[in-house]
Each structure stands twice: as structure tokens, then as C-alpha cells.
């Protein structure tokens, strides 16, 4: 599990002053990239080697709003690493550890060349299974 800190910027809020729902997708993606980096995996290097990881399923449960200038944290946990996909769960919390949002994503390993699902490469499988 990793934790990444964020701050809500003005361009991320809507007219009601809360973080727009689409902004959560960027936050989840950044948390995943941070998690990969902490495992010693560069997402850019994955893409350069011909491996893509598109999101094929996402679920977000908004419990409390985030507002401009709020500081919050995303806890990311690898839930499952299967032959051709990985599942992550997320908990977004404020500075007082109050749960604001929970989320789930499934990403599939895809060949950049064929654009078809592939098996998780062995070196990545080892990293994923050790978490």
C-alpha cells in the first residue's frame, strides 16, 4: 500500500466550489503512477517496451466533497494481479483521516503493437505478487 498527497487546485473545482468528478480520474491515475514508481517501475518505460495498461473498469463512491485548497491523501492498494489484468483499490482521506472517497480500477495489459490483451510480463508479475 502507498499513500500519495495532493492539494485541490482552483482549476479542479466546479461552480459549487467542489472538485469536479472528472478530476478524480486524474488523481487515481497519478496515485497508480506513484505506486508503480515506488515499485521501481517506470510507466514511461513500460510504454516504450510496448506494454500499455488501459483502465477497463472504474468505480468511484463519493462520500464527502473536496474543496479548493484542501489537502488530501490517496491510499492505493493492489487488490489482485491476474494473468492479464490488475485491480487497485483507493481510499481518499483528508488530513484528519476521514474517508472522503473510495474507488476501484481494473487495468488490462495490452500490446501496443496489436492493441490486444496480453499476459502480464514475468518481471512485472513478480513485482505485483510481492505486494
C-alpha positions as CSV (number, residue, x, y, z in Angstrom):
1,X,0.0,0.0,0.0
2,X,1.2,3.5,-0.8
3,X,0.0,6.9,0.2
4,X,0.3,10.0,-2.0
5,X,-0.6,13.5,-1.0
6,X,-2.5,16.0,-3.2
7,X,-3.9,19.5,-3.0
8,X,-7.1,20.7,-4.8
9,X,-6.3,23.4,-7.2
10,X,-8.6,26.1,-8.4
11,X,-8.9,24.8,-11.9
12,X,-10.2,21.4,-10.5
13,X,-13.3,22.8,-8.9
14,X,-16.7,23.5,-10.4
15,X,-19.1,26.3,-9.8
16,X,-20.2,24.8,-6.5
17,X,-16.6,25.0,-5.3
18,X,-16.1,21.3,-5.1
19,X,-13.6,19.2,-7.0
20,X,-15.3,18.2,-10.3
21,X,-15.9,14.4,-10.5
22,X,-13.7,14.1,-13.6
23,X,-10.7,15.3,-11.7
24,X,-10.8,12.2,-9.5
25,X,-9.7,10.1,-12.5
26,X,-6.5,12.2,-12.8
27,X,-5.9,11.7,-9.1
28,X,-6.3,8.0,-9.3
29,X,-4.0,7.8,-12.3
30,X,-1.3,9.8,-10.5
31,X,-1.6,7.6,-7.5
32,X,-1.1,4.5,-9.7
33,X,1.9,6.1,-11.4
34,X,3.3,6.9,-8.0
35,X,2.7,3.3,-6.8
36,X,4.5,1.9,-9.9
37,X,7.5,4.2,-9.3
38,X,7.7,3.1,-5.7
39,X,7.9,-0.5,-7.0
40,X,10.7,0.5,-9.3
41,X,8.6,0.5,-12.5
42,X,8.5,3.4,-14.8
43,X,5.2,3.8,-16.7
44,X,7.0,5.6,-19.5
45,X,9.4,2.6,-19.8
46,X,6.5,0.2,-19.9
47,X,5.0,2.1,-22.8
48,X,8.4,2.3,-24.5
49,X,8.7,-1.5,-24.2
50,X,5.3,-1.9,-25.9
51,X,3.1,-2.6,-22.9
52,X,0.0,-0.4,-22.2
53,X,-2.2,-0.5,-19.2
54,X,-5.6,1.0,-20.1
55,X,-8.3,1.3,-17.5
56,X,-11.2,-1.0,-18.4
57,X,-13.3,-0.7,-15.3
58,X,-13.7,2.1,-12.7
59,X,-16.0,2.7,-9.8
60,X,-16.0,5.8,-7.5
61,X,-18.0,6.3,-4.4
62,X,-18.1,10.0,-3.4
63,X,-18.7,10.2,0.3
64,X,-17.7,13.8,1.1
65,X,-16.6,16.6,-1.2
66,X,-13.2,18.0,-1.7
67,X,-13.0,21.8,-2.0
68,X,-10.5,24.3,-3.4
69,X,-7.2,24.3,-1.4
70,X,-8.0,21.1,0.5
71,X,-5.1,18.8,1.2
72,X,-5.9,15.1,0.8
73,X,-4.2,11.7,0.6
74,X,-4.8,8.7,-1.6
75,X,-4.1,5.3,-0.2
76,X,-3.7,2.8,-3.0
77,X,-3.6,-0.9,-2.6
78,X,-3.1,-3.6,-5.2
79,X,-6.0,-6.0,-4.7
80,X,-5.4,-8.6,-7.4
81,X,-2.8,-9.4,-10.1
82,X,-4.1,-11.9,-12.5
83,X,-2.7,-13.2,-15.8
84,X,-3.8,-10.2,-17.9
85,X,-5.2,-7.6,-15.5
86,X,-4.6,-5.9,-12.2
87,X,-7.1,-4.4,-9.7
88,X,-6.4,-1.5,-7.5
89,X,-8.5,0.0,-4.6
90,X,-8.2,3.6,-3.4
91,X,-9.2,5.5,-0.3
92,X,-9.1,9.3,-0.4
93,X,-8.8,10.8,3.1
94,X,-8.5,14.3,4.5
95,X,-5.8,15.5,6.9
96,X,-7.8,14.0,9.8
97,X,-8.0,10.6,8.1
98,X,-11.7,11.0,7.4
99,X,-12.7,8.9,4.3
100,X,-13.8,11.2,1.5
101,X,-14.0,8.8,-1.5
102,X,-13.4,5.2,-2.3
103,X,-12.6,3.8,-5.7
104,X,-11.7,0.7,-7.7
105,X,-9.9,0.3,-11.1
106,X,-9.1,-2.6,-13.3
107,X,-6.3,-2.3,-15.8
108,X,-5.5,-4.8,-18.6
109,X,-2.1,-5.5,-20.0
110,X,-2.3,-4.6,-23.7
111,X,0.3,-4.9,-26.5
112,X,1.0,-1.5,-28.0
113,X,1.5,-3.2,-31.4
114,X,-1.5,-5.4,-31.6
115,X,-3.8,-3.5,-29.2
116,X,-4.9,-6.8,-27.8
117,X,-4.7,-8.1,-24.2
118,X,-1.5,-9.9,-23.3
119,X,-0.3,-11.8,-20.3
120,X,1.5,-9.8,-17.6
121,X,5.2,-9.9,-18.2
122,X,7.1,-12.2,-15.7
123,X,9.2,-9.3,-14.2
124,X,6.0,-7.3,-13.5
125,X,4.2,-10.3,-12.2
126,X,7.0,-10.8,-9.6
127,X,6.7,-7.2,-8.5
128,X,2.9,-7.3,-8.3
129,X,2.8,-10.6,-6.4
130,X,5.3,-9.4,-3.9
131,X,2.9,-6.6,-2.8
